[in-house]
Amino acid sequence: MTADYYNLLGLPFDAAPEEIRSAYFEVARRLHPDANPDPLAREQFLRVQEAYDFLSNPTKRKNYDLTLPDMAKIPLAVGTSIRISRSVIPAMNEPQLIYALIDLICTGEPDLAKLPPSSICLVLDRSTSMRGERIEMVKANVAQLVRHLRPYDLISIVAFSDRAEVVIPPTRVNELTKLEGKISLLGTSGSTELYQGLEAGVDLLRRTPENFLVRHLVLLTDGHTYGDEENCLLLARTAQEENISMSALGFGSEWNDSFLDQLVSISGGTTIFVTSPKDLTNYLAQKMESIGVAYASAVNLEIENDPSLEIRYAFRLRPDLGPVEIGNPIPLGGLNYGKGISLLLEIFVDAIPPHTREIDLGKGRIVFKLPSQLITTGRLNFDIRRPVAPEVEREIPPAAIVEALSKLTLYRLQDRARSEVENGDIADATKHLHHLATHLLARGDRELAHTVLVEAEHIQQSRRFSKDGDKRIKYGTRALLLLPGPGVE
């Protein structure tokens, strides 16, 4: 007998009765014949009912578990570490901010022979603005990146402008023929309509079986898209629900980094600012190699907060840097063998009454997919509680939080300046950029500090950022946030 009952309901092996009940109602609601007329959905619905009948009955579940191979019961090779900026929370009659640094660490060693294949789709902007050096840079790197994939991985390529073309359908790397010839024929024309390319790329990835280790779309573009932003975001959310993730690389100064940040953060992805051929080569090589050693995909943080608490800001520090979309769940991307995910949360805590003795800063679970395991859902529970006292001695937060916050402050300074320029508040924008430059000089980051000061002067004169000044500052300060590995105090 297989572990299908757990997988049908998306449950871990040690699921509690309330988890089984909740998962069943969620899946049944989606597949019920009244809501889904698809004949295949009806068949799936009957199987889900059977799974619930077994797993919700302690005796049936025990007998069913005895039929499963030992491989289905292997403990997760994942651990968590949660550090809080205060060990004791002061009872105050006014709001306060608390910071939590959450580390998810994969301690297992990969059995490369047993890891399932991955499917990668490259979505290439071929609009007129990519003509010349940019499209040639992309062609050269695409032809080389397959060297970093495994022979049985799937690669597909879409080229788009105001319409999309499938250049290479999903093909195993060891079956690729004439790749360089097909890529070399790519020309440039038309405008940038991002949805056209994304829709074609997601459609190709949907053809890949769900048990593939990773299904990932990499977008390469140099322009804005106009009028289809909402469709792009809706597509990204639908893809994320199907365990399809996205990342994006931007060329030049015209691409909309704010929108692409929003787009890829839906699935826990990140954006990269490409300033040279080396940037592109390094990122694609690292991305392809990391995909081959993924332990878990679709890692999500599900958190239940008291109404008096609110997550105001979330920033992923590892493996990729970038702001994370705040929602429930919070998407964190994938987890690789021997690596980790670090997430910094800013938690707004409302006034705490003086009689309070303990506060729950967050209760929930980290859920992820394990395509290489017999039971394909993993889950780790957490409950962040801290004592409350009317008087609290001054304490130094954990060093990792202090270091992360000192760097994040610089990133948020440039973010604030960008917003102020957009709103026409030039005086405050230049003031914050001067503060940023001062901090960078104190850290010894002279080159970035010089860039910031030049940009502040440009803003005073022209009331806007230079062509790529905002991106150089944004991604320069973001790069400062690279952290050492877990365990650093």
Summary of the structure (lengths in Angstrom):
residues: 489
radius of gyration: 24.2
end to end distance: 46.3
largest distance: 76.1
contacts: 1568
relative contact order: 0.12
helix: 40%
strand: 26%
